[in-house]
Amino acid sequence: MEKIVEKYSSHYGRLLDADGNVVDEDADARRDCPPPGGRFDPAPMYYWMRLTRYGIGMHAGYIPEPGRPASKGCIRMPKPFAPILFARVALGTPVQILH
């Protein structure tokens, strides 16, 4: 549905204080507010490929325990693999997710 090489989440990321220190590593911009003078730092989602209209997609990301859930719903791909798949998949390619 959509492909963007350098995308950042509009919802998820980190909260930083006025000095740039991380105060919340798993912030949701819809509910968490940065401290005075701080800011929201959106999570990178490089090689983003949208799968649904409501924001689920595939992108490069840290995979702490392969095979175990670790995201808010997206499918994380290993960083070396993400650009390879991104380059080979055309918009409109049917996708089937199996568990």
N, C-alpha and C positions, 0 to 999 in steps of 0.2 A: 504493500500500500504506500510505503514511503521509505526512502533511503537517504540518510544524512551522515556524512563522514564524521563531522564534529558536532555532536548534539550534547546538550546539557539538560538535565532533568528540571522541570518547572516545579516539581513537588519535593524531591528528596535531595539531601545533601548534608552539609555540616554547618553548625553555627560557630562563628568566630567572634572573639571579644575585640575590643578596640585595638589591642596590640597584635592581633592576628593569631592568637592562640585558640586552638579548638576547644570549645566548651561543650559541644554535643556532636558526636560523630555520626549520629543517625537521626537527623532532624527532618521534620516534615514541615515545609513552608506554610501549609494550610493551618497548622496548629501551634508550631513552635516559633517564638519570637527571639531575635538576637538580643543580647544584652545592650545597654546604652552604648552607643558608639561602635557597636559590632555590626556584623553583616551575615547574611545567608550566603553560603558558598555552594552552588548547585553541583550535584554529582555528574561527572562526565559519563557519557554513554556513547563512546566512539563506535563508528560503523553501525549505527542504528538502522534497524530494519523493522518497520512497524508491521505487526500482525493483526491488530484489532483496532477498531475505531475508538475504543476507550483507553488506549495508551499502553497496551502490552506489546512488547517487541523483543528483538534479539539484539544484543550489543556486547562489545568487549567489556570484560569486568573481572574482578578478583573472584576466584572460585575457592572458598576456604576448605570445603569438603566435597569433592566431586560426588555427584549422585544425591546430595542432600540439599533441601531448599535453603537459599541464602539471599533471596531478593524479595522485592515487594510484588513480584509476579512476572517480571521479565525473565528471559532466558539469557543467562550470561555465557559468553563464549570465551575461550582462552585468547589472550591478547595476540599471540602470533597467528592464530587461525582466523580471527574475525575479518581482517582485510582480504584474506583469500576468498572466503565465502562471499563477502560483500561484492567483490569484483566479479564473481561468477553467477550471481543470482540477479535476474532481471525483475523489474517491477511487474507485479501481476503473477509471479510464479506461485502456483498452488503449494501450500504448506500443510503438512499433516503432523500434528504433535502426538506422539505416542508415549505412554508411561509404562 
